[in-house]
Amino acid sequence: MTGPNLTWYLAVSAFLFAIGALGVMLRRSPLIVLLSIEIMLNGANLALITFSRNHADMSGQIFALAVMAVAASEVVVGLGLIVAVHRRRLELDVDKLSTLRG
């Protein structure tokens, strides 16, 4: 089975990672920051799977599955924090959320 070349997968991976990094650096909404981190992790997973396919080794794909599990738990914790901050009627701005008051 032939498909796109290795460089195309890596280019898409780098593009996804760059879009996610720009989203983390430029946006202030915590929800957008979480989504941008997910895009960055998906770009890294694509690179792992690309190199795994190129070297005919399954370890990159297994590591990508582990990264997906960590990303899912990160989303759960992050969304829980966002809901807790929203319920306290605090402003949802990443720059102003330096400490959580008890």
VENNORVEN-V567348 format. One record per backbone hydrogen bond with DSSP energy under -0.5 kcal/mol. CO is the residue of the C=O (numbers start at 0). NH is the residue of the N-H. If there is no record, write none. Layout:
CO:NH + CO:NH
This chain:
4:7 + 4:8 + 5:9 + 6:10 + 7:11 + 8:12 + 9:13 + 10:14 + 11:15 + 12:16 + 13:17 + 14:18 + 15:19 + 16:20 + 17:21 + 18:22 + 19:23 + 20:24 + 21:25 + 22:26 + 27:93 + 28:32 + 29:33 + 30:34 + 31:35 + 32:36 + 33:37 + 34:38 + 35:39 + 36:40 + 37:41 + 38:42 + 39:43 + 40:44 + 41:45 + 42:46 + 43:47 + 44:48 + 45:49 + 46:50 + 47:51 + 48:52 + 49:53 + 50:54 + 51:56 + 52:55 + 57:61 + 58:62 + 59:63 + 60:64 + 61:65 + 62:66 + 63:67 + 64:68 + 65:69 + 66:70 + 67:71 + 68:72 + 69:73 + 70:74 + 71:75 + 72:76 + 73:77 + 74:78 + 75:79 + 76:80 + 77:81 + 78:82 + 79:83 + 80:84 + 81:85 + 82:86 + 83:87 + 84:89 + 85:88 + 90:92 + 92:95 + 92:96 + 95:97 + 98:100
